[in-house]
Amino acid sequence: MIKTVSHNVRNMTIASVGQKICAFVYFTILARYLGPEDVGKYVFTLSFAAIFVILIDLGLTSVLIREGARHKERLQKYISTIVYVKVPLGVLAYILMLCSVVFLGYSRQVVAMVGVAGITMFFDSLHMTFFGALRAHGDLRYEAYGMVGSQLVTVILGLLCVWFKLPLIYLVGVFTISSFLNVLFALVVVQRILHLSFVPRFDKATFVQVKKIAIPFAVAACAARVYSYIDSIILSKLAGDIAVGIYAIPYKITFAFQFIPLALIASLYPMFSKLFQENKEALAEHFAHAVQYLAIIVFPLAFGLGVLAEEVIVGLYTMQYYDSIIPLRILLVSLIFSFLGFPVGALLNACNRQATQTRIVLWVMVVNIVLNLVFITHFGAIAAASAALIGNVLLTCVGYGVVRHIITIKQKIFFMMLGKIMLVAGVMGVVVWCMHEPSTQLASAVFGGYWGDSLVVGVAMLLRIVFGGILYVLGLMSLRVITKKEWQLALRTIRGKVI
């Protein structure tokens, strides 16, 4: 069992890293090619459709995975009933989505793009369910293959659209093709391995059971989805497509790192659940170390990228995205709380406090929407980034307040540890900032003249990153944030082994 979980985590982590790298490179190319206005339309279209996709699933896939794992003999009835329900839900969600975008007064071009994205939305929901059947059997290999494969198809077809200078709607259609191919792949794999039929059949008893269980999952999923994408939609309506394009760049950069806490929590969640029943003292220790590991990663990311924000934005995306620098720095601070919030949410869910976690997300979602509505008109992308920061601060801090009532945390040691990491990262950031001129002069002396300014800037930035990384590790070791015992416990935690 441990070996299976370990393999699943490894497969999904590798797939997530590959998918994130491909998606980041692809989006960078699109951003340089399209410019802020068209990027804004493109991102709005995908964000708008992403919110409505949850109306098709409504937590059904989560129920399929959980109940199918417990009652494998009933998996066929779960699959048939859920597919039966998803077809009318898909039609309803599609109609509602088109009516909404027309009612909001968007152009014909955007309405057409949303219409194509809506088809993708339905395919995405289907392959979620098909792969959910495999998850119920503890097999995530093929989902990982599908994730990477569909991303590669998207990149190849998208670059062809760029090469032939096709209209924007074709770039949206690329997702429809890759998602459809992923549905076919999932369908074939599940039929061959599990020998299940996906012909829709309604079973009343199964539907009543699934509906009852799915409600809390649906509420939580809807809240999380709206919270993730509503800022781009409000930006589009109140500040225009260019503001969405400006905001999309820092959002994509920070979002690219989300696979790190996701991979760790995938390993930790079952252990948190087990320790909650058996050993709360060990649970508290593993929670503290999970926060520590993520803090060690996220603080230098936030501080380092914050210092290098101008070089990253101008170097990768050109001067047309210069206004993305301040939102990027704000979202990098938000990234700190996002990382540290993952163990908080995982522990609440593992300790039967999922209803509490859902209420927190709903409350923060409302705060986020209000802040966006009030300030976006005046401050544009900066307001959206600031609202995201406030939301992540609230999610983490309020959730931590609940966690304190579940486990006993040694607060002084806990916050002293975070303080040490932040101090070392801060010193690293100051040194990297001060190295701008010396590193540029050194790179210019070695590579200047014949190689061009781009290489000089790249080498100078690489020198600052390497030196900053070495300084950061030495600082952690000198303050004894990293010890031999810490490394051993880290390896045991990541492998899902309980002390």
Buried (B, 14 or more C-beta within 10 A) or exposed (E): EEEEBBBBBBBBBEBBBBBBEBBBEBBBBBBBBBBBBBBBBBBBBBBBBBBBBBBBBBBBBBBBBBBBEEEBEBBBBBBBBBBBBBEEBBEEBBEEBBEBBEEEEBEEEBBBBBBBBBBBBBBBBBBBBBBBBBBBBEBBBBBBBBBBBBBBBBBEBBBEBBEEEBEBBBBBBBBBBBBBBBBEBBBEBBEEEBEBEBEBBEBEEBBEBBBEBBEBBBBBBBBBBBBBBBBBBBBBBBBBBBBBBBBBBBBBBBBBBBBBBEBBBBBBBBBBBBBBEEBBEBBBBBBBBBBBBBBBBBBBBBBBBBBBBBBBBBEBBEEBBEBBBBBBBBBBBBBBBBBBBBBBBBBBBBBEBBEBBBBBBBBBBEBBBEBBBEBBEEBBBBBBBBBBBBBBBBBBEBBBEBBEEBBEBEEEEBEEBBEBBBBBBBBBBEBBBEBBEEBBEBBBEEBBEEBEEEBBBBBBBEBBBEBBBEBBBEBBEEBEBBEEEBEEBBEBBBEBEEE
